[in-house]
């Protein structure tokens, strides 16, 4: 089922690109220039995670569904169930 959906999506995407005239462009080749030691601190600061960039990481997430349900009922709060990758909850397959 998944492969059929993936194939269908790919075919439609290819058709859309062909009809709109958009063309794939390969990324530019590496210029081959080395980073100078004086440039490194500035570039490092650009890619380093910032102080409040990932606020979701500060949340005390629960990975035990039974415990999360018990706590949600006790605190009268909603329960958020996050699922990704097509697998079972939290990757348990």
PyMOL Python script that loads the backbone (N, CA, C, O; Angstrom):
from pymol import cmd

cmd.read_pdbstr("""\
ATOM      1  N   UNK A   1       0.828  -1.193   0.000  1.00  0.00           N
ATOM      2  CA  UNK A   1       0.000   0.000   0.000  1.00  0.00           C
ATOM      3  C   UNK A   1       0.870   1.253   0.000  1.00  0.00           C
ATOM      4  O   UNK A   1       0.629   2.192  -0.759  1.00  0.00           O
ATOM      5  N   UNK A   2       1.888   1.250   0.867  1.00  0.00           N
ATOM      6  CA  UNK A   2       2.767   2.414   0.962  1.00  0.00           C
ATOM      7  C   UNK A   2       3.512   2.653  -0.348  1.00  0.00           C
ATOM      8  O   UNK A   2       3.642   3.792  -0.795  1.00  0.00           O
ATOM      9  N   UNK A   3       4.002   1.569  -0.962  1.00  0.00           N
ATOM     10  CA  UNK A   3       4.765   1.698  -2.202  1.00  0.00           C
ATOM     11  C   UNK A   3       3.874   2.238  -3.313  1.00  0.00           C
ATOM     12  O   UNK A   3       4.318   3.048  -4.127  1.00  0.00           O
ATOM     13  N   UNK A   4       2.634   1.802  -3.351  1.00  0.00           N
ATOM     14  CA  UNK A   4       1.713   2.288  -4.380  1.00  0.00           C
ATOM     15  C   UNK A   4       1.455   3.783  -4.213  1.00  0.00           C
ATOM     16  O   UNK A   4       1.439   4.523  -5.197  1.00  0.00           O
ATOM     17  N   UNK A   5       1.254   4.226  -2.981  1.00  0.00           N
ATOM     18  CA  UNK A   5       1.044   5.663  -2.736  1.00  0.00           C
ATOM     19  C   UNK A   5       2.292   6.449  -3.108  1.00  0.00           C
ATOM     20  O   UNK A   5       2.203   7.514  -3.719  1.00  0.00           O
ATOM     21  N   UNK A   6       3.466   5.918  -2.735  1.00  0.00           N
ATOM     22  CA  UNK A   6       4.722   6.599  -3.032  1.00  0.00           C
ATOM     23  C   UNK A   6       4.921   6.713  -4.542  1.00  0.00           C
ATOM     24  O   UNK A   6       5.326   7.762  -5.042  1.00  0.00           O
ATOM     25  N   UNK A   7       4.638   5.640  -5.257  1.00  0.00           N
ATOM     26  CA  UNK A   7       4.790   5.644  -6.710  1.00  0.00           C
ATOM     27  C   UNK A   7       3.824   6.638  -7.337  1.00  0.00           C
ATOM     28  O   UNK A   7       4.209   7.400  -8.224  1.00  0.00           O
ATOM     29  N   UNK A   8       2.588   6.637  -6.891  1.00  0.00           N
ATOM     30  CA  UNK A   8       1.598   7.561  -7.419  1.00  0.00           C
ATOM     31  C   UNK A   8       2.015   9.002  -7.163  1.00  0.00           C
ATOM     32  O   UNK A   8       1.914   9.848  -8.052  1.00  0.00           O
ATOM     33  N   UNK A   9       2.476   9.281  -5.965  1.00  0.00           N
ATOM     34  CA  UNK A   9       2.923  10.633  -5.623  1.00  0.00           C
ATOM     35  C   UNK A   9       4.097  11.044  -6.499  1.00  0.00           C
ATOM     36  O   UNK A   9       4.142  12.176  -6.979  1.00  0.00           O
ATOM     37  N   UNK A  10       5.036  10.151  -6.710  1.00  0.00           N
ATOM     38  CA  UNK A  10       6.208  10.444  -7.525  1.00  0.00           C
ATOM     39  C   UNK A  10       5.811  10.735  -8.967  1.00  0.00           C
ATOM     40  O   UNK A  10       6.332  11.666  -9.583  1.00  0.00           O
ATOM     41  N   UNK A  11       4.896   9.948  -9.502  1.00  0.00           N
ATOM     42  CA  UNK A  11       4.447  10.150 -10.874  1.00  0.00           C
ATOM     43  C   UNK A  11       3.759  11.498 -11.013  1.00  0.00           C
ATOM     44  O   UNK A  11       4.027  12.228 -11.968  1.00  0.00           O
ATOM     45  N   UNK A  12       2.882  11.844 -10.083  1.00  0.00           N
ATOM     46  CA  UNK A  12       2.202  13.131 -10.154  1.00  0.00           C
ATOM     47  C   UNK A  12       3.175  14.299 -10.001  1.00  0.00           C
ATOM     48  O   UNK A  12       3.035  15.318 -10.678  1.00  0.00           O
ATOM     49  N   UNK A  13       4.153  14.154  -9.119  1.00  0.00           N
ATOM     50  CA  UNK A  13       5.152  15.201  -8.937  1.00  0.00           C
ATOM     51  C   UNK A  13       5.981  15.384 -10.204  1.00  0.00           C
ATOM     52  O   UNK A  13       6.249  16.514 -10.612  1.00  0.00           O
ATOM     53  N   UNK A  14       6.386  14.284 -10.825  1.00  0.00           N
ATOM     54  CA  UNK A  14       7.158  14.361 -12.065  1.00  0.00           C
ATOM     55  C   UNK A  14       6.343  15.013 -13.168  1.00  0.00           C
ATOM     56  O   UNK A  14       6.864  15.826 -13.931  1.00  0.00           O
ATOM     57  N   UNK A  15       5.068  14.662 -13.256  1.00  0.00           N
ATOM     58  CA  UNK A  15       4.201  15.265 -14.269  1.00  0.00           C
ATOM     59  C   UNK A  15       4.032  16.757 -14.023  1.00  0.00           C
ATOM     60  O   UNK A  15       4.042  17.553 -14.961  1.00  0.00           O
ATOM     61  N   UNK A  16       3.877  17.132 -12.762  1.00  0.00           N
ATOM     62  CA  UNK A  16       3.719  18.557 -12.431  1.00  0.00           C
ATOM     63  C   UNK A  16       4.980  19.336 -12.782  1.00  0.00           C
ATOM     64  O   UNK A  16       4.895  20.439 -13.322  1.00  0.00           O
ATOM     65  N   UNK A  17       6.134  18.784 -12.484  1.00  0.00           N
ATOM     66  CA  UNK A  17       7.391  19.457 -12.817  1.00  0.00           C
ATOM     67  C   UNK A  17       7.570  19.561 -14.323  1.00  0.00           C
ATOM     68  O   UNK A  17       8.058  20.576 -14.820  1.00  0.00           O
ATOM     69  N   UNK A  18       7.181  18.522 -15.052  1.00  0.00           N
ATOM     70  CA  UNK A  18       7.333  18.525 -16.503  1.00  0.00           C
ATOM     71  C   UNK A  18       6.427  19.565 -17.154  1.00  0.00           C
ATOM     72  O   UNK A  18       6.819  20.214 -18.123  1.00  0.00           O
ATOM     73  N   UNK A  19       5.214  19.723 -16.623  1.00  0.00           N
ATOM     74  CA  UNK A  19       4.276  20.660 -17.244  1.00  0.00           C
ATOM     75  C   UNK A  19       4.549  22.103 -16.853  1.00  0.00           C
ATOM     76  O   UNK A  19       4.191  23.017 -17.596  1.00  0.00           O
ATOM     77  N   UNK A  20       5.178  22.326 -15.699  1.00  0.00           N
ATOM     78  CA  UNK A  20       5.441  23.705 -15.286  1.00  0.00           C
ATOM     79  C   UNK A  20       6.755  24.226 -15.829  1.00  0.00           C
ATOM     80  O   UNK A  20       7.031  25.423 -15.749  1.00  0.00           O
ATOM     81  N   UNK A  21       7.566  23.343 -16.379  1.00  0.00           N
ATOM     82  CA  UNK A  21       8.831  23.783 -16.943  1.00  0.00           C
ATOM     83  C   UNK A  21       9.941  23.909 -15.915  1.00  0.00           C
ATOM     84  O   UNK A  21      11.036  24.363 -16.250  1.00  0.00           O
ATOM     85  N   UNK A  22       9.687  23.520 -14.676  1.00  0.00           N
ATOM     86  CA  UNK A  22      10.731  23.584 -13.666  1.00  0.00           C
ATOM     87  C   UNK A  22      11.731  22.464 -13.913  1.00  0.00           C
ATOM     88  O   UNK A  22      11.359  21.345 -14.267  1.00  0.00           O
ATOM     89  N   UNK A  23      12.976  22.777 -13.725  1.00  0.00           N
ATOM     90  CA  UNK A  23      14.003  21.771 -13.946  1.00  0.00           C
ATOM     91  C   UNK A  23      14.826  21.618 -12.687  1.00  0.00           C
ATOM     92  O   UNK A  23      15.057  22.574 -11.946  1.00  0.00           O
ATOM     93  N   UNK A  24      15.260  20.398 -12.465  1.00  0.00           N
ATOM     94  CA  UNK A  24      16.102  20.135 -11.313  1.00  0.00           C
ATOM     95  C   UNK A  24      17.482  20.693 -11.578  1.00  0.00           C
ATOM     96  O   UNK A  24      18.054  20.494 -12.650  1.00  0.00           O
ATOM     97  N   UNK A  25      18.008  21.387 -10.599  1.00  0.00           N
ATOM     98  CA  UNK A  25      19.369  21.899 -10.696  1.00  0.00           C
ATOM     99  C   UNK A  25      20.186  21.284  -9.588  1.00  0.00           C
ATOM    100  O   UNK A  25      19.824  21.357  -8.414  1.00  0.00           O
ATOM    101  N   UNK A  26      21.280  20.682  -9.967  1.00  0.00           N
ATOM    102  CA  UNK A  26      22.160  20.086  -8.979  1.00  0.00           C
ATOM    103  C   UNK A  26      22.758  21.187  -8.110  1.00  0.00           C
ATOM    104  O   UNK A  26      22.969  22.300  -8.593  1.00  0.00           O
ATOM    105  N   UNK A  27      23.033  20.904  -6.846  1.00  0.00           N
ATOM    106  CA  UNK A  27      23.651  21.909  -5.988  1.00  0.00           C
ATOM    107  C   UNK A  27      25.010  22.325  -6.542  1.00  0.00           C
ATOM    108  O   UNK A  27      25.699  21.552  -7.208  1.00  0.00           O
ATOM    109  N   UNK A  28      25.367  23.555  -6.248  1.00  0.00           N
ATOM    110  CA  UNK A  28      26.649  24.072  -6.727  1.00  0.00           C
ATOM    111  C   UNK A  28      27.790  23.247  -6.144  1.00  0.00           C
ATOM    112  O   UNK A  28      27.734  22.787  -5.004  1.00  0.00           O
ATOM    113  N   UNK A  29      28.800  23.080  -6.939  1.00  0.00           N
ATOM    114  CA  UNK A  29      29.963  22.317  -6.479  1.00  0.00           C
ATOM    115  C   UNK A  29      30.685  23.095  -5.389  1.00  0.00           C
ATOM    116  O   UNK A  29      30.624  24.323  -5.343  1.00  0.00           O
ATOM    117  N   UNK A  30      31.359  22.376  -4.525  1.00  0.00           N
ATOM    118  CA  UNK A  30      32.142  22.993  -3.455  1.00  0.00           C
ATOM    119  C   UNK A  30      33.191  23.906  -4.066  1.00  0.00           C
ATOM    120  O   UNK A  30      33.891  23.519  -5.002  1.00  0.00           O
ATOM    121  N   UNK A  31      33.299  25.106  -3.541  1.00  0.00           N
ATOM    122  CA  UNK A  31      34.250  26.066  -4.102  1.00  0.00           C
ATOM    123  C   UNK A  31      35.693  25.678  -3.790  1.00  0.00           C
ATOM    124  O   UNK A  31      36.624  26.165  -4.430  1.00  0.00           O
ATOM    125  N   UNK A  32      35.873  24.800  -2.803  1.00  0.00           N
ATOM    126  CA  UNK A  32      37.217  24.352  -2.472  1.00  0.00           C
ATOM    127  C   UNK A  32      37.969  25.305  -1.566  1.00  0.00           C
ATOM    128  O   UNK A  32      39.120  25.051  -1.211  1.00  0.00           O
ATOM    129  N   UNK A  33      37.319  26.412  -1.184  1.00  0.00           N
ATOM    130  CA  UNK A  33      37.993  27.351  -0.287  1.00  0.00           C
ATOM    131  C   UNK A  33      37.923  26.828   1.143  1.00  0.00           C
ATOM    132  O   UNK A  33      36.869  26.394   1.606  1.00  0.00           O
ATOM    133  N   UNK A  34      39.021  26.875   1.811  1.00  0.00           N
ATOM    134  CA  UNK A  34      39.060  26.470   3.210  1.00  0.00           C
ATOM    135  C   UNK A  34      38.586  27.620   4.094  1.00  0.00           C
ATOM    136  O   UNK A  34      38.724  28.788   3.731  1.00  0.00           O
ATOM    137  N   UNK A  35      38.032  27.286   5.245  1.00  0.00           N
ATOM    138  CA  UNK A  35      37.596  28.311   6.201  1.00  0.00           C
ATOM    139  C   UNK A  35      38.819  28.762   6.982  1.00  0.00           C
ATOM    140  O   UNK A  35      39.568  27.957   7.536  1.00  0.00           O
ATOM    141  N   UNK A  36      38.994  30.058   7.005  1.00  0.00           N
ATOM    142  CA  UNK A  36      40.149  30.578   7.738  1.00  0.00           C
ATOM    143  C   UNK A  36      39.863  30.541   9.243  1.00  0.00           C
ATOM    144  O   UNK A  36      38.703  30.601   9.649  1.00  0.00           O
ATOM    145  N   UNK A  37      40.895  30.445  10.062  1.00  0.00           N
ATOM    146  CA  UNK A  37      40.693  30.425  11.515  1.00  0.00           C
ATOM    147  C   UNK A  37      39.966  31.664  12.033  1.00  0.00           C
ATOM    148  O   UNK A  37      39.263  31.584  13.041  1.00  0.00           O
ATOM    149  N   UNK A  38      40.119  32.789  11.374  1.00  0.00           N
ATOM    150  CA  UNK A  38      39.436  34.004  11.831  1.00  0.00           C
ATOM    151  C   UNK A  38      37.943  33.967  11.504  1.00  0.00           C
ATOM    152  O   UNK A  38      37.154  34.623  12.184  1.00  0.00           O
ATOM    153  N   UNK A  39      37.536  33.210  10.471  1.00  0.00           N
ATOM    154  CA  UNK A  39      36.127  33.097  10.095  1.00  0.00           C
ATOM    155  C   UNK A  39      35.376  32.066  10.927  1.00  0.00           C
ATOM    156  O   UNK A  39      34.153  32.138  11.050  1.00  0.00           O
ATOM    157  N   UNK A  40      36.091  31.120  11.490  1.00  0.00           N
ATOM    158  CA  UNK A  40      35.444  30.001  12.168  1.00  0.00           C
ATOM    159  C   UNK A  40      34.498  30.414  13.296  1.00  0.00           C
ATOM    160  O   UNK A  40      33.376  29.909  13.327  1.00  0.00           O
ATOM    161  N   UNK A  41      34.879  31.306  14.231  1.00  0.00           N
ATOM    162  CA  UNK A  41      33.939  31.657  15.317  1.00  0.00           C
ATOM    163  C   UNK A  41      32.620  32.239  14.804  1.00  0.00           C
ATOM    164  O   UNK A  41      31.559  31.946  15.355  1.00  0.00           O
ATOM    165  N   UNK A  42      32.680  33.052  13.765  1.00  0.00           N
ATOM    166  CA  UNK A  42      31.459  33.649  13.217  1.00  0.00           C
ATOM    167  C   UNK A  42      30.573  32.570  12.593  1.00  0.00           C
ATOM    168  O   UNK A  42      29.366  32.546  12.834  1.00  0.00           O
ATOM    169  N   UNK A  43      31.158  31.689  11.804  1.00  0.00           N
ATOM    170  CA  UNK A  43      30.386  30.628  11.164  1.00  0.00           C
ATOM    171  C   UNK A  43      29.856  29.625  12.188  1.00  0.00           C
ATOM    172  O   UNK A  43      28.738  29.128  12.049  1.00  0.00           O
ATOM    173  N   UNK A  44      30.635  29.333  13.189  1.00  0.00           N
ATOM    174  CA  UNK A  44      30.199  28.413  14.239  1.00  0.00           C
ATOM    175  C   UNK A  44      29.000  28.978  14.988  1.00  0.00           C
ATOM    176  O   UNK A  44      28.075  28.240  15.326  1.00  0.00           O
ATOM    177  N   UNK A  45      29.010  30.277  15.247  1.00  0.00           N
ATOM    178  CA  UNK A  45      27.886  30.923  15.942  1.00  0.00           C
ATOM    179  C   UNK A  45      26.610  30.848  15.104  1.00  0.00           C
ATOM    180  O   UNK A  45      25.512  30.789  15.658  1.00  0.00           O
ATOM    181  N   UNK A  46      26.744  30.849  13.776  1.00  0.00           N
ATOM    182  CA  UNK A  46      25.569  30.780  12.908  1.00  0.00           C
ATOM    183  C   UNK A  46      24.889  29.413  12.954  1.00  0.00           C
ATOM    184  O   UNK A  46      23.663  29.334  12.870  1.00  0.00           O
ATOM    185  N   UNK A  47      25.662  28.343  13.086  1.00  0.00           N
ATOM    186  CA  UNK A  47      25.066  27.008  13.048  1.00  0.00           C
ATOM    187  C   UNK A  47      24.812  26.410  14.427  1.00  0.00           C
ATOM    188  O   UNK A  47      24.139  25.387  14.547  1.00  0.00           O
ATOM    189  N   UNK A  48      25.339  27.032  15.444  1.00  0.00           N
ATOM    190  CA  UNK A  48      25.157  26.524  16.804  1.00  0.00           C
ATOM    191  C   UNK A  48      23.710  26.788  17.263  1.00  0.00           C
ATOM    192  O   UNK A  48      23.181  27.873  17.021  1.00  0.00           O
ATOM    193  N   UNK A  49      23.070  25.816  17.917  1.00  0.00           N
ATOM    194  CA  UNK A  49      21.706  26.052  18.400  1.00  0.00           C
ATOM    195  C   UNK A  49      21.655  27.255  19.346  1.00  0.00           C
ATOM    196  O   UNK A  49      22.511  27.411  20.216  1.00  0.00           O
ATOM    197  N   UNK A  50      20.651  28.088  19.163  1.00  0.00           N
ATOM    198  CA  UNK A  50      20.499  29.283  19.982  1.00  0.00           C
ATOM    199  C   UNK A  50      19.813  28.940  21.299  1.00  0.00           C
ATOM    200  O   UNK A  50      19.268  27.847  21.451  1.00  0.00           O
ATOM    201  N   UNK A  51      19.837  29.861  22.238  1.00  0.00           N
ATOM    202  CA  UNK A  51      19.360  29.617  23.598  1.00  0.00           C
ATOM    203  C   UNK A  51      17.918  29.111  23.633  1.00  0.00           C
ATOM    204  O   UNK A  51      17.665  28.053  24.210  1.00  0.00           O
ATOM    205  N   UNK A  52      16.981  29.819  23.046  1.00  0.00           N
ATOM    206  CA  UNK A  52      15.568  29.422  23.106  1.00  0.00           C
ATOM    207  C   UNK A  52      15.074  28.898  21.765  1.00  0.00           C
ATOM    208  O   UNK A  52      13.899  29.058  21.434  1.00  0.00           O
ATOM    209  N   UNK A  53      15.944  28.283  21.000  1.00  0.00           N
ATOM    210  CA  UNK A  53      15.568  27.819  19.672  1.00  0.00           C
ATOM    211  C   UNK A  53      14.640  26.606  19.724  1.00  0.00           C
ATOM    212  O   UNK A  53      13.694  26.534  18.940  1.00  0.00           O
ATOM    213  N   UNK A  54      14.877  25.677  20.602  1.00  0.00           N
ATOM    214  CA  UNK A  54      14.093  24.447  20.664  1.00  0.00           C
ATOM    215  C   UNK A  54      13.344  24.374  21.993  1.00  0.00           C
ATOM    216  O   UNK A  54      13.727  23.625  22.892  1.00  0.00           O
ATOM    217  N   UNK A  55      12.289  25.148  22.103  1.00  0.00           N
ATOM    218  CA  UNK A  55      11.527  25.171  23.351  1.00  0.00           C
ATOM    219  C   UNK A  55      10.842  23.833  23.627  1.00  0.00           C
ATOM    220  O   UNK A  55      10.574  23.502  24.781  1.00  0.00           O
ATOM    221  N   UNK A  56      10.557  23.060  22.572  1.00  0.00           N
ATOM    222  CA  UNK A  56       9.913  21.760  22.764  1.00  0.00           C
ATOM    223  C   UNK A  56      10.820  20.810  23.550  1.00  0.00           C
ATOM    224  O   UNK A  56      10.328  19.888  24.200  1.00  0.00           O
ATOM    225  N   UNK A  57      12.125  21.023  23.496  1.00  0.00           N
ATOM    226  CA  UNK A  57      13.051  20.130  24.192  1.00  0.00           C
ATOM    227  C   UNK A  57      13.016  20.335  25.706  1.00  0.00           C
ATOM    228  O   UNK A  57      13.498  19.487  26.457  1.00  0.00           O
ATOM    229  N   UNK A  58      12.452  21.450  26.155  1.00  0.00           N
ATOM    230  CA  UNK A  58      12.377  21.731  27.590  1.00  0.00           C
ATOM    231  C   UNK A  58      11.146  21.098  28.237  1.00  0.00           C
ATOM    232  O   UNK A  58      11.032  21.075  29.463  1.00  0.00           O
ATOM    233  N   UNK A  59      10.235  20.590  27.425  1.00  0.00           N
ATOM    234  CA  UNK A  59       9.014  19.965  27.949  1.00  0.00           C
ATOM    235  C   UNK A  59       9.361  18.584  28.492  1.00  0.00           C
ATOM    236  O   UNK A  59      10.062  17.824  27.824  1.00  0.00           O
ATOM    237  N   UNK A  60       8.888  18.242  29.686  1.00  0.00           N
ATOM    238  CA  UNK A  60       9.181  16.908  30.232  1.00  0.00           C
ATOM    239  C   UNK A  60       8.278  15.847  29.586  1.00  0.00           C
ATOM    240  O   UNK A  60       7.288  15.425  30.184  1.00  0.00           O
ATOM    241  N   UNK A  61       8.621  15.420  28.373  1.00  0.00           N
ATOM    242  CA  UNK A  61       7.813  14.455  27.632  1.00  0.00           C
ATOM    243  C   UNK A  61       7.782  13.105  28.343  1.00  0.00           C
ATOM    244  O   UNK A  61       8.772  12.679  28.938  1.00  0.00           O
ATOM    245  N   UNK A  62       6.643  12.446  28.272  1.00  0.00           N
ATOM    246  CA  UNK A  62       6.506  11.103  28.829  1.00  0.00           C
ATOM    247  C   UNK A  62       6.520  10.103  27.685  1.00  0.00           C
ATOM    248  O   UNK A  62       5.886  10.329  26.654  1.00  0.00           O
ATOM    249  N   UNK A  63       7.228   9.016  27.854  1.00  0.00           N
ATOM    250  CA  UNK A  63       7.295   7.993  26.816  1.00  0.00           C
ATOM    251  C   UNK A  63       6.480   6.759  27.165  1.00  0.00           C
ATOM    252  O   UNK A  63       6.380   5.833  26.360  1.00  0.00           O
ATOM    253  N   UNK A  64       5.903   6.737  28.350  1.00  0.00           N
ATOM    254  CA  UNK A  64       5.065   5.628  28.775  1.00  0.00           C
ATOM    255  C   UNK A  64       3.607   6.057  28.620  1.00  0.00           C
ATOM    256  O   UNK A  64       3.130   6.931  29.343  1.00  0.00           O
ATOM    257  N   UNK A  65       2.906   5.436  27.672  1.00  0.00           N
ATOM    258  CA  UNK A  65       1.536   5.844  27.371  1.00  0.00           C
ATOM    259  C   UNK A  65       0.600   5.675  28.563  1.00  0.00           C
ATOM    260  O   UNK A  65      -0.251   6.533  28.799  1.00  0.00           O
ATOM    261  N   UNK A  66       0.738   4.601  29.310  1.00  0.00           N
ATOM    262  CA  UNK A  66      -0.135   4.385  30.477  1.00  0.00           C
ATOM    263  C   UNK A  66       0.077   5.485  31.518  1.00  0.00           C
ATOM    264  O   UNK A  66      -0.885   6.009  32.078  1.00  0.00           O
ATOM    265  N   UNK A  67       1.324   5.827  31.769  1.00  0.00           N
ATOM    266  CA  UNK A  67       1.641   6.886  32.729  1.00  0.00           C
ATOM    267  C   UNK A  67       1.120   8.228  32.230  1.00  0.00           C
ATOM    268  O   UNK A  67       0.596   9.021  33.011  1.00  0.00           O
ATOM    269  N   UNK A  68       1.263   8.483  30.936  1.00  0.00           N
ATOM    270  CA  UNK A  68       0.783   9.743  30.371  1.00  0.00           C
ATOM    271  C   UNK A  68      -0.741   9.856  30.506  1.00  0.00           C
ATOM    272  O   UNK A  68      -1.256  10.921  30.847  1.00  0.00           O
ATOM    273  N   UNK A  69      -1.458   8.765  30.239  1.00  0.00           N
ATOM    274  CA  UNK A  69      -2.915   8.784  30.378  1.00  0.00           C
ATOM    275  C   UNK A  69      -3.330   9.022  31.825  1.00  0.00           C
ATOM    276  O   UNK A  69      -4.235   9.810  32.096  1.00  0.00           O
ATOM    277  N   UNK A  70      -2.662   8.335  32.757  1.00  0.00           N
ATOM    278  CA  UNK A  70      -2.978   8.502  34.182  1.00  0.00           C
ATOM    279  C   UNK A  70      -2.757   9.949  34.601  1.00  0.00           C
ATOM    280  O   UNK A  70      -3.581  10.543  35.297  1.00  0.00           O
ATOM    281  N   UNK A  71      -1.638  10.504  34.167  1.00  0.00           N
ATOM    282  CA  UNK A  71      -1.309  11.880  34.555  1.00  0.00           C
ATOM    283  C   UNK A  71      -2.251  12.904  33.906  1.00  0.00           C
ATOM    284  O   UNK A  71      -2.615  13.896  34.537  1.00  0.00           O
ATOM    285  N   UNK A  72      -2.640  12.669  32.663  1.00  0.00           N
ATOM    286  CA  UNK A  72      -3.568  13.577  31.975  1.00  0.00           C
ATOM    287  C   UNK A  72      -4.917  13.614  32.679  1.00  0.00           C
ATOM    288  O   UNK A  72      -5.521  14.677  32.821  1.00  0.00           O
ATOM    289  N   UNK A  73      -5.390  12.445  33.123  1.00  0.00           N
ATOM    290  CA  UNK A  73      -6.664  12.386  33.843  1.00  0.00           C
ATOM    291  C   UNK A  73      -6.528  13.079  35.195  1.00  0.00           C
ATOM    292  O   UNK A  73      -7.408  13.842  35.591  1.00  0.00           O
ATOM    293  N   UNK A  74      -5.440  12.819  35.901  1.00  0.00           N
ATOM    294  CA  UNK A  74      -5.244  13.400  37.229  1.00  0.00           C
ATOM    295  C   UNK A  74      -5.147  14.920  37.172  1.00  0.00           C
ATOM    296  O   UNK A  74      -5.630  15.605  38.073  1.00  0.00           O
ATOM    297  N   UNK A  75      -4.526  15.454  36.120  1.00  0.00           N
ATOM    298  CA  UNK A  75      -4.339  16.902  35.992  1.00  0.00           C
ATOM    299  C   UNK A  75      -5.437  17.553  35.154  1.00  0.00           C
ATOM    300  O   UNK A  75      -5.427  18.769  34.960  1.00  0.00           O
ATOM    301  N   UNK A  76      -6.391  16.751  34.652  1.00  0.00           N
ATOM    302  CA  UNK A  76      -7.486  17.237  33.806  1.00  0.00           C
ATOM    303  C   UNK A  76      -6.942  18.030  32.620  1.00  0.00           C
ATOM    304  O   UNK A  76      -7.369  19.151  32.343  1.00  0.00           O
ATOM    305  N   UNK A  77      -6.000  17.419  31.940  1.00  0.00           N
ATOM    306  CA  UNK A  77      -5.370  18.048  30.772  1.00  0.00           C
ATOM    307  C   UNK A  77      -5.488  17.113  29.581  1.00  0.00           C
ATOM    308  O   UNK A  77      -5.635  15.901  29.743  1.00  0.00           O
ATOM    309  N   UNK A  78      -5.422  17.689  28.364  1.00  0.00           N
ATOM    310  CA  UNK A  78      -5.480  16.833  27.173  1.00  0.00           C
ATOM    311  C   UNK A  78      -4.181  16.051  27.000  1.00  0.00           C
ATOM    312  O   UNK A  78      -3.154  16.382  27.593  1.00  0.00           O
ATOM    313  N   UNK A  79      -4.249  15.027  26.192  1.00  0.00           N
ATOM    314  CA  UNK A  79      -3.097  14.167  25.943  1.00  0.00           C
ATOM    315  C   UNK A  79      -2.688  14.333  24.487  1.00  0.00           C
ATOM    316  O   UNK A  79      -3.519  14.206  23.588  1.00  0.00           O
ATOM    317  N   UNK A  80      -1.412  14.617  24.251  1.00  0.00           N
ATOM    318  CA  UNK A  80      -0.878  14.722  22.895  1.00  0.00           C
ATOM    319  C   UNK A  80      -0.128  13.444  22.592  1.00  0.00           C
ATOM    320  O   UNK A  80       0.803  13.073  23.307  1.00  0.00           O
ATOM    321  N   UNK A  81      -0.537  12.774  21.531  1.00  0.00           N
ATOM    322  CA  UNK A  81       0.124  11.546  21.121  1.00  0.00           C
ATOM    323  C   UNK A  81       0.834  11.837  19.813  1.00  0.00           C
ATOM    324  O   UNK A  81       0.189  12.145  18.810  1.00  0.00           O
ATOM    325  N   UNK A  82       2.156  11.743  19.814  1.00  0.00           N
ATOM    326  CA  UNK A  82       2.957  12.050  18.627  1.00  0.00           C
ATOM    327  C   UNK A  82       3.380  10.752  17.977  1.00  0.00           C
ATOM    328  O   UNK A  82       3.917   9.854  18.626  1.00  0.00           O
ATOM    329  N   UNK A  83       3.127  10.670  16.682  1.00  0.00           N
ATOM    330  CA  UNK A  83       3.469   9.473  15.922  1.00  0.00           C
ATOM    331  C   UNK A  83       4.147   9.892  14.641  1.00  0.00           C
ATOM    332  O   UNK A  83       3.678  10.809  13.967  1.00  0.00           O
ATOM    333  N   UNK A  84       5.230   9.249  14.293  1.00  0.00           N
ATOM    334  CA  UNK A  84       5.882   9.583  13.031  1.00  0.00           C
ATOM    335  C   UNK A  84       6.559   8.368  12.450  1.00  0.00           C
ATOM    336  O   UNK A  84       6.754   7.365  13.137  1.00  0.00           O
ATOM    337  N   UNK A  85       6.914   8.455  11.200  1.00  0.00           N
ATOM    338  CA  UNK A  85       7.635   7.388  10.546  1.00  0.00           C
ATOM    339  C   UNK A  85       6.784   6.195  10.149  1.00  0.00           C
ATOM    340  O   UNK A  85       7.314   5.201   9.653  1.00  0.00           O
ATOM    341  N   UNK A  86       5.489   6.271  10.355  1.00  0.00           N
ATOM    342  CA  UNK A  86       4.616   5.192   9.949  1.00  0.00           C
ATOM    343  C   UNK A  86       4.672   3.963  10.846  1.00  0.00           C
ATOM    344  O   UNK A  86       3.957   2.990  10.607  1.00  0.00           O
ATOM    345  N   UNK A  87       5.500   3.995  11.860  1.00  0.00           N
ATOM    346  CA  UNK A  87       5.593   2.854  12.761  1.00  0.00           C
ATOM    347  C   UNK A  87       4.623   2.980  13.914  1.00  0.00           C
ATOM    348  O   UNK A  87       3.752   3.851  13.913  1.00  0.00           O
ATOM    349  N   UNK A  88       4.771   2.126  14.878  1.00  0.00           N
ATOM    350  CA  UNK A  88       3.921   2.179  16.051  1.00  0.00           C
ATOM    351  C   UNK A  88       4.358   3.376  16.912  1.00  0.00           C
ATOM    352  O   UNK A  88       5.371   4.016  16.630  1.00  0.00           O
ATOM    353  N   UNK A  89       3.600   3.661  17.937  1.00  0.00           N
ATOM    354  CA  UNK A  89       3.875   4.799  18.807  1.00  0.00           C
ATOM    355  C   UNK A  89       5.295   4.699  19.348  1.00  0.00           C
ATOM    356  O   UNK A  89       5.700   3.645  19.838  1.00  0.00           O
ATOM    357  N   UNK A  90       6.050   5.785  19.263  1.00  0.00           N
ATOM    358  CA  UNK A  90       7.417   5.877  19.746  1.00  0.00           C
ATOM    359  C   UNK A  90       8.359   4.852  19.111  1.00  0.00           C
ATOM    360  O   UNK A  90       9.359   4.455  19.709  1.00  0.00           O
ATOM    361  N   UNK A  91       8.023   4.438  17.901  1.00  0.00           N
ATOM    362  CA  UNK A  91       8.894   3.546  17.166  1.00  0.00           C
ATOM    363  C   UNK A  91       8.864   2.098  17.604  1.00  0.00           C
ATOM    364  O   UNK A  91       9.688   1.300  17.157  1.00  0.00           O
ATOM    365  N   UNK A  92       7.942   1.751  18.459  1.00  0.00           N
ATOM    366  CA  UNK A  92       7.852   0.351  18.901  1.00  0.00           C
ATOM    367  C   UNK A  92       7.097  -0.440  17.841  1.00  0.00           C
ATOM    368  O   UNK A  92       5.900  -0.230  17.644  1.00  0.00           O
ATOM    369  N   UNK A  93       7.779  -1.334  17.167  1.00  0.00           N
ATOM    370  CA  UNK A  93       7.096  -2.102  16.102  1.00  0.00           C
ATOM    371  C   UNK A  93       7.031  -3.564  16.459  1.00  0.00           C
ATOM    372  O   UNK A  93       6.496  -4.363  15.691  1.00  0.00           O
TER     373      UNK A  93
END
""", "prot")
cmd.dss("prot")
cmd.show_as("cartoon", "prot")
cmd.util.cbc("prot")
cmd.orient("prot")
